[in-house]
Amino acid sequence: MDYARKMFDEMPHRDVLLWNTLIRGYADLGPCQEAIVLYRDMRRIGLSPDSCTFPSVVRSCAVLSALREGREVHCNIIKNGYDLDVIVQSSLVTMYSQSGETLNSELVFSEMVLRNIVSWTAMISGYVQNGFFRKGLGLFREMVALGTQPNAVTLVSILPACAGLEFLNLGKLIHGYAVKLGVDSDISLTNTLIALYGKSGNVDTARSLFDRMAVRSLVSWNSMIAAYEQNKAGGTAIKLFRRMQIQNFEFDYITMVSVISACANLGALNTGKWVHDLVRGKGLETNFSVTNALIDMYAKCGNIDLARDVFDKLPHKSVVTWTSIIGACASHGRGDDALKLFSEMIEEGIVPNSYTFTAVLTACRHAGLVEEGRKYFKSMTEDYSITPGLEHCACLVDLLGRAGQLMEAYEFIENMPSEPDGGVWGALLGACRIHGDLDLAELVAERLYQLEPETVSFYVLMANIYAEAGRWDDVAKLRKLMEERKLKKIPGQSLVNINRRFHTFLSGSISQPS
């Protein structure tokens, strides 16, 4: 682009074609800001842009999220009479969608006299990117019904809607449609299918697609590693990452987040430290997503000091980063440290979100700080206008219950604005066991049996309460009820990392299962 610009600047006479060529070059290769500057220079010297100029400029505005400039260009499109050009309109649909202006995208799309596959795909993609999954699927069906055949890009755009709505069967139908159209070998489509199957828990199908790929991109590796991590197959995720390195594929921050999360779920501290070294070597230590994952990993692996070290070295901290370290301290019983960090966060001018308050209330719960818990629960609603979620209510109920305030906890649940779930009632049942309140426990258990009749842990907890009270007949009745409902307690399991291999042991076993 530097050579192209130098030649352009030295030319004594430049027509629209030359201006369009350079503008498109900047739009394709960057920096996109230069495309907008050139467009303004072009208009300033009195040269009128045409239907080839506007799509590149609008695309540059979309990449830069420059909505104000994009609207300015849209006005000029109308003034120059190109507002009915299908390519120009499609670029406007994409720009407004990427800026979160879905309504404006719909307005432009609705005004289109002619629609091609690019315009349909732009609107479908806009809906899906902004979370309007059902609208995206509806428009996709309308497009097919009107006789426009989708291409690989269209299918890539619509598949995330199937994942977001957990419509695996519809995703399979679209996969079959891709095979019928002969576009199933497209690398972007295959990557999207791997992500869909992985998110839907169908890891074997995702791996089959991955193994059949003739050529893989970084996105392919990231999608497959993430699929394993999401489905609690962290050991396989790490193994695949090692294979990726052997094949000399460069990783990025997305790869690292998945691998670090896999280490966290396995409790693999040594592997996590090795991955942290790779992060340092790649210069990713200041990436918010990576650092948040590292803090979470060290906390889950039992090393809160290393988690704090990662946090302290960060020059700039987001609300997510503060929430991660507060949650880490809370999970390690360092309630005072967590609350001190929360105070520092507020002093720094960082506004807490609902997840932050979950971490703060968890800290109060673990440390038995009842008054502080009440204060922060009240502050969440009054000072920050955050509506308490079920997780916040469960924290407060557990805090009150552990402190022996059982009736206050019960009355709090009864007066909740939203319907309490099993987690909220379960917190109170656990407190009933701690304080030996059998009458309240039976009342709470009845609610739980109605809400979540298939949740084994509630039956086991109530059986333990009966056993501690010496009511063995009731223990027998509960066990019989569990047998009738075919409920079985899932045995606890532990993971042990020996020589870079993860071994699983079940509760009560004396040998490793095959």
One Martini backbone bead per residue (centre of mass of N, CA, C, O) as a GRO file, in nm:
protein
  514
    1MET     BB    1   0.055   0.064  -0.017
    2ASP     BB    2   0.292   0.259  -0.019
    3TYR     BB    3   0.353   0.241  -0.323
    4ALA     BB    4   0.070   0.312  -0.424
    5ARG     BB    5   0.062   0.595  -0.292
    6LYS     BB    6   0.309   0.716  -0.429
    7MET     BB    7   0.206   0.691  -0.719
    8PHE     BB    8  -0.056   0.850  -0.679
    9ASP     BB    9   0.076   1.124  -0.582
   10GLU     BB   10   0.253   1.154  -0.868
   11MET     BB   11   0.001   1.192  -1.026
   12PRO     BB   12  -0.142   1.440  -1.226
   13HIS     BB   13  -0.382   1.233  -1.316
   14ARG     BB   14  -0.706   1.155  -1.160
   15ASP     BB   15  -0.943   0.927  -1.157
   16VAL     BB   16  -1.192   0.743  -1.024
   17LEU     BB   17  -1.054   0.468  -1.056
   18LEU     BB   18  -0.802   0.538  -0.884
   19TRP     BB   19  -0.942   0.610  -0.626
   20ASN     BB   20  -1.089   0.337  -0.591
   21THR     BB   21  -0.838   0.157  -0.577
   22LEU     BB   22  -0.716   0.282  -0.316
   23ILE     BB   23  -0.960   0.259  -0.132
   24ARG     BB   24  -0.982  -0.050  -0.155
   25GLY     BB   25  -0.705  -0.114  -0.045
   26TYR     BB   26  -0.759  -0.001   0.240
   27ALA     BB   27  -1.012  -0.175   0.299
   28ASP     BB   28  -0.853  -0.453   0.269
   29LEU     BB   29  -0.551  -0.371   0.425
   30GLY     BB   30  -0.505  -0.104   0.527
   31PRO     BB   31  -0.593   0.161   0.669
   32CYS     BB   32  -0.927   0.252   0.689
   33GLN     BB   33  -0.898   0.554   0.745
   34GLU     BB   34  -0.776   0.625   0.461
   35ALA     BB   35  -1.036   0.577   0.299
   36ILE     BB   36  -1.191   0.817   0.426
   37VAL     BB   37  -0.991   1.042   0.358
   38LEU     BB   38  -0.994   1.003   0.050
   39TYR     BB   39  -1.296   1.051   0.011
   40ARG     BB   40  -1.284   1.349   0.108
   41ASP     BB   41  -1.074   1.447  -0.098
   42MET     BB   42  -1.239   1.381  -0.349
   43ARG     BB   43  -1.477   1.579  -0.280
   44ARG     BB   44  -1.308   1.843  -0.244
   45ILE     BB   45  -1.217   1.842  -0.565
   46GLY     BB   46  -1.504   1.750  -0.718
   47LEU     BB   47  -1.527   1.439  -0.711
   48SER     BB   48  -1.745   1.187  -0.800
   49PRO     BB   49  -1.874   0.932  -0.666
   50ASP     BB   50  -1.948   0.586  -0.698
   51SER     BB   51  -2.055   0.254  -0.681
   52CYS     BB   52  -1.743   0.177  -0.606
   53THR     BB   53  -1.683   0.362  -0.362
   54PHE     BB   54  -1.894   0.317  -0.129
   55PRO     BB   55  -1.845   0.022  -0.026
   56SER     BB   56  -1.554   0.074   0.083
   57VAL     BB   57  -1.625   0.301   0.283
   58VAL     BB   58  -1.842   0.153   0.446
   59ARG     BB   59  -1.656  -0.083   0.531
   60SER     BB   60  -1.461   0.095   0.693
   61CYS     BB   61  -1.670   0.195   0.898
   62ALA     BB   62  -1.734  -0.086   1.009
   63VAL     BB   63  -1.450  -0.164   1.113
   64LEU     BB   64  -1.436   0.118   1.297
   65SER     BB   65  -1.716   0.198   1.414
   66ALA     BB   66  -1.809   0.456   1.219
   67LEU     BB   67  -2.113   0.581   1.238
   68ARG     BB   68  -2.103   0.881   1.169
   69GLU     BB   69  -1.956   0.846   0.897
   70GLY     BB   70  -2.163   0.647   0.779
   71ARG     BB   71  -2.401   0.846   0.771
   72GLU     BB   72  -2.267   1.050   0.588
   73VAL     BB   73  -2.240   0.856   0.347
   74HIS     BB   74  -2.538   0.791   0.319
   75CYS     BB   75  -2.623   1.075   0.237
   76ASN     BB   76  -2.444   1.078  -0.024
   77ILE     BB   77  -2.582   0.844  -0.162
   78ILE     BB   78  -2.855   0.982  -0.194
   79LYS     BB   79  -2.755   1.241  -0.345
   80ASN     BB   80  -2.617   1.047  -0.584
   81GLY     BB   81  -2.828   0.797  -0.646
   82TYR     BB   82  -2.732   0.501  -0.475
   83ASP     BB   83  -2.984   0.383  -0.290
   84LEU     BB   84  -3.054   0.130  -0.519
   85ASP     BB   85  -2.794  -0.014  -0.491
   86VAL     BB   86  -2.723  -0.334  -0.398
   87ILE     BB   87  -2.426  -0.305  -0.300
   88VAL     BB   88  -2.458  -0.055  -0.129
   89GLN     BB   89  -2.687  -0.161   0.054
   90SER     BB   90  -2.533  -0.404   0.170
   91SER     BB   91  -2.313  -0.235   0.311
   92LEU     BB   92  -2.513  -0.088   0.500
   93VAL     BB   93  -2.622  -0.331   0.648
   94THR     BB   94  -2.348  -0.414   0.769
   95MET     BB   95  -2.276  -0.153   0.918
   96TYR     BB   96  -2.524  -0.137   1.108
   97SER     BB   97  -2.489  -0.417   1.235
   98GLN     BB   98  -2.192  -0.373   1.350
   99SER     BB   99  -2.322  -0.117   1.525
  100GLY     BB  100  -2.619  -0.222   1.635
  101GLU     BB  101  -2.823  -0.113   1.390
  102THR     BB  102  -3.082  -0.299   1.313
  103LEU     BB  103  -3.309  -0.107   1.221
  104ASN     BB  104  -3.147   0.022   0.986
  105SER     BB  105  -3.103  -0.239   0.835
  106GLU     BB  106  -3.403  -0.297   0.786
  107LEU     BB  107  -3.464  -0.038   0.624
  108VAL     BB  108  -3.271  -0.089   0.391
  109PHE     BB  109  -3.374  -0.373   0.314
  110SER     BB  110  -3.679  -0.287   0.261
  111GLU     BB  111  -3.585  -0.085   0.011
  112MET     BB  112  -3.519  -0.317  -0.167
  113VAL     BB  113  -3.581  -0.415  -0.491
  114LEU     BB  114  -3.316  -0.580  -0.499
  115ARG     BB  115  -3.199  -0.920  -0.426
  116ASN     BB  116  -2.918  -1.083  -0.320
  117ILE     BB  117  -2.707  -1.290  -0.158
  118VAL     BB  118  -2.561  -1.056  -0.013
  119SER     BB  119  -2.807  -0.915   0.119
  120TRP     BB  120  -2.922  -1.153   0.271
  121THR     BB  121  -2.663  -1.219   0.433
  122ALA     BB  122  -2.632  -0.947   0.574
  123MET     BB  123  -2.901  -0.964   0.737
  124ILE     BB  124  -2.862  -1.233   0.874
  125SER     BB  125  -2.594  -1.162   1.012
  126GLY     BB  126  -2.706  -0.921   1.173
  127TYR     BB  127  -2.899  -1.076   1.351
  128VAL     BB  128  -2.697  -1.281   1.476
  129GLN     BB  129  -2.482  -1.079   1.592
  130ASN     BB  130  -2.739  -0.940   1.772
  131GLY     BB  131  -2.926  -1.201   1.879
  132PHE     BB  132  -3.146  -1.257   1.632
  133PHE     BB  133  -3.206  -1.569   1.566
  134ARG     BB  134  -3.503  -1.600   1.467
  135LYS     BB  135  -3.487  -1.386   1.246
  136GLY     BB  136  -3.263  -1.523   1.086
  137LEU     BB  137  -3.417  -1.786   1.026
  138GLY     BB  138  -3.663  -1.656   0.890
  139LEU     BB  139  -3.499  -1.524   0.655
  140PHE     BB  140  -3.379  -1.782   0.545
  141ARG     BB  141  -3.648  -1.914   0.468
  142GLU     BB  142  -3.741  -1.688   0.278
  143MET     BB  143  -3.512  -1.705   0.077
  144VAL     BB  144  -3.557  -2.000  -0.012
  145ALA     BB  145  -3.861  -1.968  -0.092
  146LEU     BB  146  -3.773  -1.739  -0.323
  147GLY     BB  147  -3.503  -1.891  -0.470
  148THR     BB  148  -3.246  -1.838  -0.301
  149GLN     BB  149  -2.926  -1.957  -0.302
  150PRO     BB  150  -2.712  -2.050  -0.086
  151ASN     BB  151  -2.403  -2.008   0.056
  152ALA     BB  152  -2.140  -2.046   0.260
  153VAL     BB  153  -2.178  -1.770   0.401
  154THR     BB  154  -2.470  -1.809   0.485
  155LEU     BB  155  -2.424  -2.063   0.660
  156VAL     BB  156  -2.223  -1.930   0.853
  157SER     BB  157  -2.435  -1.716   0.956
  158ILE     BB  158  -2.669  -1.928   1.066
  159LEU     BB  159  -2.539  -2.142   1.264
  160PRO     BB  160  -2.517  -1.970   1.533
  161ALA     BB  161  -2.824  -1.981   1.582
  162CYS     BB  162  -2.838  -2.282   1.644
  163ALA     BB  163  -2.646  -2.265   1.886
  164GLY     BB  164  -2.797  -2.045   2.055
  165LEU     BB  165  -3.079  -2.233   2.049
  166GLU     BB  166  -3.016  -2.542   2.043
  167PHE     BB  167  -3.047  -2.645   1.719
  168LEU     BB  168  -2.921  -2.926   1.613
  169ASN     BB  169  -3.111  -3.039   1.393
  170LEU     BB  170  -3.097  -2.787   1.214
  171GLY     BB  171  -2.791  -2.799   1.179
  172LYS     BB  172  -2.798  -3.072   1.029
  173LEU     BB  173  -2.968  -2.978   0.790
  174ILE     BB  174  -2.763  -2.763   0.695
  175HIS     BB  175  -2.538  -2.961   0.651
  176GLY     BB  176  -2.687  -3.123   0.434
  177TYR     BB  177  -2.724  -2.881   0.243
  178ALA     BB  178  -2.420  -2.837   0.196
  179VAL     BB  179  -2.374  -3.107   0.058
  180LYS     BB  180  -2.578  -3.064  -0.172
  181LEU     BB  181  -2.424  -2.791  -0.272
  182GLY     BB  182  -2.097  -2.840  -0.236
  183VAL     BB  183  -1.978  -2.664   0.049
  184ASP     BB  184  -1.852  -2.856   0.286
  185SER     BB  185  -1.531  -2.780   0.225
  186ASP     BB  186  -1.544  -2.524   0.355
  187ILE     BB  187  -1.357  -2.394   0.605
  188SER     BB  188  -1.559  -2.203   0.749
  189LEU     BB  189  -1.791  -2.406   0.768
  190THR     BB  190  -1.644  -2.624   0.928
  191ASN     BB  191  -1.578  -2.448   1.174
  192THR     BB  192  -1.877  -2.390   1.245
  193LEU     BB  193  -1.960  -2.687   1.286
  194ILE     BB  194  -1.768  -2.751   1.514
  195ALA     BB  195  -1.889  -2.541   1.708
  196LEU     BB  196  -2.175  -2.655   1.712
  197TYR     BB  197  -2.114  -2.947   1.808
  198GLY     BB  198  -1.961  -2.865   2.061
  199LYS     BB  199  -2.192  -2.699   2.200
  200SER     BB  200  -2.391  -2.968   2.174
  201GLY     BB  201  -2.194  -3.227   2.262
  202ASN     BB  202  -2.078  -3.331   1.963
  203VAL     BB  203  -1.759  -3.420   1.952
  204ASP     BB  204  -1.722  -3.651   1.746
  205THR     BB  205  -1.823  -3.493   1.500
  206ALA     BB  206  -1.622  -3.264   1.519
  207ARG     BB  207  -1.367  -3.447   1.491
  208SER     BB  208  -1.437  -3.567   1.216
  209LEU     BB  209  -1.423  -3.300   1.064
  210PHE     BB  210  -1.134  -3.225   1.145
  211ASP     BB  211  -0.988  -3.485   1.027
  212ARG     BB  212  -1.102  -3.428   0.718
  213MET     BB  213  -0.924  -3.193   0.681
  214ALA     BB  214  -0.699  -3.079   0.451
  215VAL     BB  215  -0.729  -2.782   0.570
  216ARG     BB  216  -0.606  -2.573   0.836
  217SER     BB  217  -0.685  -2.338   1.065
  218LEU     BB  218  -0.681  -2.167   1.350
  219VAL     BB  219  -0.990  -2.194   1.387
  220SER     BB  220  -0.998  -2.500   1.387
  221TRP     BB  221  -0.833  -2.547   1.643
  222ASN     BB  222  -0.998  -2.366   1.834
  223SER     BB  223  -1.271  -2.512   1.802
  224MET     BB  224  -1.175  -2.795   1.904
  225ILE     BB  225  -1.059  -2.714   2.178
  226ALA     BB  226  -1.320  -2.579   2.282
  227ALA     BB  227  -1.500  -2.829   2.266
  228TYR     BB  228  -1.349  -2.987   2.485
  229GLU     BB  229  -1.365  -2.779   2.714
  230GLN     BB  230  -1.684  -2.755   2.720
  231ASN     BB  231  -1.687  -3.097   2.764
  232LYS     BB  232  -1.475  -3.185   2.988
  233ALA     BB  233  -1.194  -3.236   2.790
  234GLY     BB  234  -0.908  -3.118   2.882
  235GLY     BB  235  -0.694  -3.330   2.809
  236THR     BB  236  -0.757  -3.327   2.501
  237ALA     BB  237  -0.707  -3.027   2.457
  238ILE     BB  238  -0.405  -3.034   2.534
  239LYS     BB  239  -0.320  -3.250   2.332
  240LEU     BB  240  -0.402  -3.081   2.080
  241PHE     BB  241  -0.214  -2.845   2.138
  242ARG     BB  242   0.048  -3.006   2.110
  243ARG     BB  243  -0.004  -3.085   1.816
  244MET     BB  244  -0.011  -2.798   1.708
  245GLN     BB  245   0.288  -2.741   1.775
  246ILE     BB  246   0.418  -2.967   1.607
  247GLN     BB  247   0.272  -2.826   1.340
  248ASN     BB  248   0.337  -2.511   1.359
  249PHE     BB  249   0.104  -2.357   1.502
  250GLU     BB  250  -0.008  -2.052   1.567
  251PHE     BB  251  -0.113  -1.897   1.837
  252ASP     BB  252  -0.367  -1.738   2.034
  253TYR     BB  253  -0.575  -1.605   2.267
  254ILE     BB  254  -0.799  -1.813   2.217
  255THR     BB  255  -0.636  -2.063   2.271
  256MET     BB  256  -0.544  -1.990   2.563
  257VAL     BB  257  -0.818  -1.978   2.701
  258SER     BB  258  -0.890  -2.277   2.660
  259VAL     BB  259  -0.636  -2.406   2.789
  260ILE     BB  260  -0.654  -2.269   3.066
  261SER     BB  261  -0.939  -2.377   3.132
  262ALA     BB  262  -0.854  -2.672   3.127
  263CYS     BB  263  -0.654  -2.652   3.363
  264ALA     BB  264  -0.861  -2.556   3.571
  265ASN     BB  265  -1.056  -2.809   3.556
  266LEU     BB  266  -0.803  -3.009   3.632
  267GLY     BB  267  -0.579  -2.883   3.822
  268ALA     BB  268  -0.319  -2.805   3.627
  269LEU     BB  269  -0.058  -2.635   3.733
  270ASN     BB  270   0.195  -2.707   3.562
  271THR     BB  271   0.059  -2.667   3.289
  272GLY     BB  272  -0.023  -2.374   3.344
  273LYS     BB  273   0.267  -2.264   3.368
  274TRP     BB  274   0.352  -2.341   3.082
  275VAL     BB  275   0.136  -2.165   2.943
  276HIS     BB  276   0.230  -1.898   3.069
  277ASP     BB  277   0.503  -1.896   2.923
  278LEU     BB  278   0.378  -1.877   2.640
  279VAL     BB  279   0.238  -1.608   2.688
  280ARG     BB  280   0.496  -1.445   2.733
  281GLY     BB  281   0.634  -1.514   2.457
  282LYS     BB  282   0.375  -1.376   2.297
  283GLY     BB  283   0.259  -1.115   2.451
  284LEU     BB  284  -0.036  -1.184   2.633
  285GLU     BB  285  -0.047  -1.054   2.933
  286THR     BB  286  -0.252  -0.797   2.850
  287ASN     BB  287  -0.481  -0.977   2.794
  288PHE     BB  288  -0.780  -0.997   2.936
  289SER     BB  289  -0.870  -1.290   2.876
  290VAL     BB  290  -0.608  -1.427   2.970
  291THR     BB  291  -0.580  -1.309   3.259
  292ASN     BB  292  -0.853  -1.410   3.362
  293ALA     BB  293  -0.785  -1.710   3.316
  294LEU     BB  294  -0.534  -1.720   3.501
  295ILE     BB  295  -0.668  -1.641   3.764
  296ASP     BB  296  -0.870  -1.877   3.762
  297MET     BB  297  -0.664  -2.107   3.746
  298TYR     BB  298  -0.499  -2.053   4.006
  299ALA     BB  299  -0.741  -2.068   4.195
  300LYS     BB  300  -0.833  -2.366   4.118
  301CYS     BB  301  -0.526  -2.472   4.188
  302GLY     BB  302  -0.457  -2.315   4.482
  303ASN     BB  303  -0.301  -2.030   4.376
  304ILE     BB  304  -0.348  -1.715   4.488
  305ASP     BB  305  -0.070  -1.575   4.454
  306LEU     BB  306  -0.050  -1.602   4.144
  307ALA     BB  307  -0.311  -1.455   4.083
  308ARG     BB  308  -0.221  -1.186   4.213
  309ASP     BB  309   0.031  -1.142   4.037
  310VAL     BB  310  -0.119  -1.106   3.770
  311PHE     BB  311  -0.290  -0.866   3.863
  312ASP     BB  312  -0.060  -0.663   3.959
  313LYS     BB  313   0.083  -0.649   3.659
  314LEU     BB  314  -0.146  -0.488   3.560
  315PRO     BB  315  -0.198  -0.176   3.423
  316HIS     BB  316  -0.491  -0.265   3.328
  317LYS     BB  317  -0.834  -0.285   3.457
  318SER     BB  318  -1.115  -0.458   3.445
  319VAL     BB  319  -1.409  -0.569   3.567
  320VAL     BB  320  -1.334  -0.865   3.513
  321THR     BB  321  -1.066  -0.868   3.665
  322TRP     BB  322  -1.172  -0.787   3.940
  323THR     BB  323  -1.376  -1.020   3.962
  324SER     BB  324  -1.173  -1.252   3.949
  325ILE     BB  325  -1.008  -1.181   4.212
  326ILE     BB  326  -1.245  -1.172   4.406
  327GLY     BB  327  -1.336  -1.465   4.351
  328ALA     BB  328  -1.070  -1.598   4.433
  329CYS     BB  329  -1.068  -1.505   4.727
  330ALA     BB  330  -1.344  -1.622   4.803
  331SER     BB  331  -1.274  -1.931   4.738
  332HIS     BB  332  -1.024  -1.898   4.972
  333GLY     BB  333  -1.145  -1.734   5.230
  334ARG     BB  334  -1.071  -1.414   5.153
  335GLY     BB  335  -1.284  -1.186   5.239
  336ASP     BB  336  -1.123  -0.930   5.315
  337ASP     BB  337  -0.968  -0.909   5.047
  338ALA     BB  338  -1.213  -0.889   4.862
  339LEU     BB  339  -1.334  -0.626   4.990
  340LYS     BB  340  -1.084  -0.452   4.946
  341LEU     BB  341  -1.084  -0.475   4.638
  342PHE     BB  342  -1.361  -0.352   4.596
  343SER     BB  343  -1.287  -0.074   4.709
  344GLU     BB  344  -1.062  -0.016   4.503
  345MET     BB  345  -1.240  -0.030   4.255
  346ILE     BB  346  -1.423   0.210   4.327
  347GLU     BB  347  -1.186   0.418   4.350
  348GLU     BB  348  -1.111   0.372   4.034
  349GLY     BB  349  -1.411   0.384   3.882
  350ILE     BB  350  -1.533   0.103   3.879
  351VAL     BB  351  -1.814  -0.060   3.763
  352PRO     BB  352  -2.013  -0.282   3.881
  353ASN     BB  353  -2.154  -0.596   3.838
  354SER     BB  354  -2.328  -0.880   3.889
  355TYR     BB  355  -2.066  -1.057   3.914
  356THR     BB  356  -1.931  -0.896   4.133
  357PHE     BB  357  -2.156  -0.945   4.350
  358THR     BB  358  -2.124  -1.247   4.359
  359ALA     BB  359  -1.834  -1.239   4.469
  360VAL     BB  360  -1.892  -1.070   4.723
  361LEU     BB  361  -2.112  -1.258   4.849
  362THR     BB  362  -1.925  -1.503   4.862
  363ALA     BB  363  -1.726  -1.379   5.060
  364CYS     BB  364  -1.930  -1.339   5.288
  365ARG     BB  365  -2.012  -1.634   5.313
  366HIS     BB  366  -1.730  -1.764   5.379
  367ALA     BB  367  -1.681  -1.541   5.628
  368GLY     BB  368  -1.955  -1.458   5.782
  369LEU     BB  369  -2.062  -1.163   5.663
  370VAL     BB  370  -2.361  -1.045   5.724
  371GLU     BB  371  -2.372  -0.733   5.722
  372GLU     BB  372  -2.217  -0.703   5.456
  373GLY     BB  373  -2.415  -0.863   5.283
  374ARG     BB  374  -2.657  -0.680   5.323
  375LYS     BB  375  -2.522  -0.420   5.217
  376TYR     BB  376  -2.449  -0.521   4.923
  377PHE     BB  377  -2.734  -0.603   4.840
  378LYS     BB  378  -2.848  -0.315   4.868
  379SER     BB  379  -2.642  -0.164   4.684
  380MET     BB  380  -2.703  -0.303   4.417
  381THR     BB  381  -2.990  -0.168   4.391
  382GLU     BB  382  -2.952   0.139   4.491
  383ASP     BB  383  -2.664   0.221   4.346
  384TYR     BB  384  -2.681   0.016   4.057
  385SER     BB  385  -2.951  -0.110   3.946
  386ILE     BB  386  -2.945  -0.422   4.029
  387THR     BB  387  -3.098  -0.708   3.970
  388PRO     BB  388  -3.149  -0.973   4.144
  389GLY     BB  389  -3.043  -1.284   4.125
  390LEU     BB  390  -3.038  -1.611   4.207
  391GLU     BB  391  -2.736  -1.606   4.295
  392HIS     BB  392  -2.767  -1.381   4.505
  393CYS     BB  393  -2.986  -1.514   4.678
  394ALA     BB  394  -2.828  -1.770   4.750
  395CYS     BB  395  -2.602  -1.629   4.903
  396LEU     BB  396  -2.780  -1.494   5.123
  397VAL     BB  397  -2.912  -1.750   5.230
  398ASP     BB  398  -2.649  -1.893   5.309
  399LEU     BB  399  -2.549  -1.674   5.503
  400LEU     BB  400  -2.791  -1.679   5.696
  401GLY     BB  401  -2.795  -1.982   5.755
  402ARG     BB  402  -2.504  -2.015   5.874
  403ALA     BB  403  -2.586  -1.790   6.104
  404GLY     BB  404  -2.896  -1.890   6.197
  405GLN     BB  405  -3.105  -1.725   5.993
  406LEU     BB  406  -3.358  -1.906   5.894
  407MET     BB  407  -3.621  -1.731   5.892
  408GLU     BB  408  -3.508  -1.500   5.727
  409ALA     BB  409  -3.444  -1.674   5.480
  410TYR     BB  410  -3.732  -1.776   5.433
  411GLU     BB  411  -3.868  -1.495   5.399
  412PHE     BB  412  -3.696  -1.405   5.164
  413ILE     BB  413  -3.795  -1.621   4.965
  414GLU     BB  414  -4.105  -1.556   4.983
  415ASN     BB  415  -4.027  -1.235   4.883
  416MET     BB  416  -3.943  -1.285   4.610
  417PRO     BB  417  -3.990  -1.161   4.288
  418SER     BB  418  -3.880  -1.432   4.207
  419GLU     BB  419  -3.858  -1.755   4.138
  420PRO     BB  420  -3.733  -1.994   4.311
  421ASP     BB  421  -3.484  -2.223   4.309
  422GLY     BB  422  -3.290  -2.490   4.393
  423GLY     BB  423  -3.048  -2.318   4.494
  424VAL     BB  424  -3.199  -2.159   4.711
  425TRP     BB  425  -3.331  -2.393   4.872
  426GLY     BB  426  -3.065  -2.558   4.906
  427ALA     BB  427  -2.924  -2.357   5.094
  428LEU     BB  428  -3.133  -2.393   5.326
  429LEU     BB  429  -3.102  -2.698   5.366
  430GLY     BB  430  -2.804  -2.689   5.449
  431ALA     BB  431  -2.858  -2.510   5.703
  432CYS     BB  432  -3.046  -2.712   5.847
  433ARG     BB  433  -2.824  -2.919   5.897
  434ILE     BB  434  -2.626  -2.748   6.064
  435HIS     BB  435  -2.883  -2.670   6.284
  436GLY     BB  436  -3.107  -2.901   6.313
  437ASP     BB  437  -3.378  -2.821   6.132
  438LEU     BB  438  -3.626  -3.036   6.060
  439ASP     BB  439  -3.890  -2.887   6.000
  440LEU     BB  440  -3.777  -2.695   5.780
  441ALA     BB  441  -3.651  -2.914   5.601
  442GLU     BB  442  -3.921  -3.047   5.515
  443LEU     BB  443  -4.040  -2.796   5.381
  444VAL     BB  444  -3.812  -2.754   5.174
  445ALA     BB  445  -3.808  -3.037   5.043
  446GLU     BB  446  -4.088  -3.021   4.912
  447ARG     BB  447  -4.012  -2.797   4.716
  448LEU     BB  448  -3.781  -2.953   4.575
  449TYR     BB  449  -3.945  -3.200   4.471
  450GLN     BB  450  -4.118  -3.015   4.283
  451LEU     BB  451  -3.895  -2.864   4.120
  452GLU     BB  452  -3.654  -3.118   4.148
  453PRO     BB  453  -3.713  -3.455   4.117
  454GLU     BB  454  -3.407  -3.536   3.982
  455THR     BB  455  -3.237  -3.435   4.226
  456VAL     BB  456  -3.029  -3.615   4.426
  457SER     BB  457  -2.895  -3.427   4.646
  458PHE     BB  458  -3.158  -3.368   4.810
  459TYR     BB  459  -3.210  -3.654   4.911
  460VAL     BB  460  -2.937  -3.697   5.049
  461LEU     BB  461  -2.954  -3.458   5.244
  462MET     BB  462  -3.218  -3.550   5.386
  463ALA     BB  463  -3.110  -3.825   5.480
  464ASN     BB  464  -2.889  -3.704   5.663
  465ILE     BB  465  -3.082  -3.553   5.851
  466TYR     BB  466  -3.232  -3.803   5.951
  467ALA     BB  467  -2.984  -3.955   6.058
  468GLU     BB  468  -2.895  -3.733   6.269
  469ALA     BB  469  -3.196  -3.775   6.410
  470GLY     BB  470  -3.268  -4.098   6.402
  471ARG     BB  471  -3.461  -4.137   6.129
  472TRP     BB  472  -3.461  -4.435   5.970
  473ASP     BB  473  -3.734  -4.463   5.830
  474ASP     BB  474  -3.700  -4.207   5.651
  475VAL     BB  475  -3.450  -4.305   5.506
  476ALA     BB  476  -3.583  -4.554   5.375
  477LYS     BB  477  -3.803  -4.399   5.219
  478LEU     BB  478  -3.609  -4.233   5.042
  479ARG     BB  479  -3.461  -4.471   4.909
  480LYS     BB  480  -3.714  -4.590   4.780
  481LEU     BB  481  -3.787  -4.340   4.613
  482MET     BB  482  -3.524  -4.342   4.447
  483GLU     BB  483  -3.574  -4.623   4.322
  484GLU     BB  484  -3.845  -4.558   4.182
  485ARG     BB  485  -3.697  -4.301   4.024
  486LYS     BB  486  -3.406  -4.383   3.938
  487LEU     BB  487  -3.194  -4.272   4.154
  488LYS     BB  488  -2.842  -4.176   4.139
  489LYS     BB  489  -2.549  -4.142   4.283
  490ILE     BB  490  -2.278  -3.957   4.199
  491PRO     BB  491  -1.964  -4.012   4.208
  492GLY     BB  492  -1.685  -3.900   4.305
  493GLN     BB  493  -1.399  -3.722   4.159
  494SER     BB  494  -1.050  -3.753   4.063
  495LEU     BB  495  -0.754  -3.575   3.959
  496VAL     BB  496  -0.434  -3.699   3.834
  497ASN     BB  497  -0.105  -3.574   3.766
  498ILE     BB  498   0.107  -3.801   3.574
  499ASN     BB  499   0.328  -3.745   3.350
  500ARG     BB  500   0.107  -3.574   3.177
  501ARG     BB  501  -0.124  -3.751   3.305
  502PHE     BB  502  -0.472  -3.821   3.342
  503HIS     BB  503  -0.628  -3.948   3.640
  504THR     BB  504  -0.918  -4.129   3.732
  505PHE     BB  505  -1.108  -4.122   4.047
  506LEU     BB  506  -1.332  -4.286   4.241
  507SER     BB  507  -1.538  -4.311   4.489
  508GLY     BB  508  -1.420  -4.606   4.656
  509SER     BB  509  -1.184  -4.674   4.492
  510ILE     BB  510  -0.874  -4.889   4.418
  511SER     BB  511  -0.886  -4.819   4.107
  512GLN     BB  512  -0.841  -4.746   3.786
  513PRO     BB  513  -1.033  -4.673   3.541
  514SER     BB  514  -1.063  -4.762   3.193
   0.00000   0.00000   0.00000
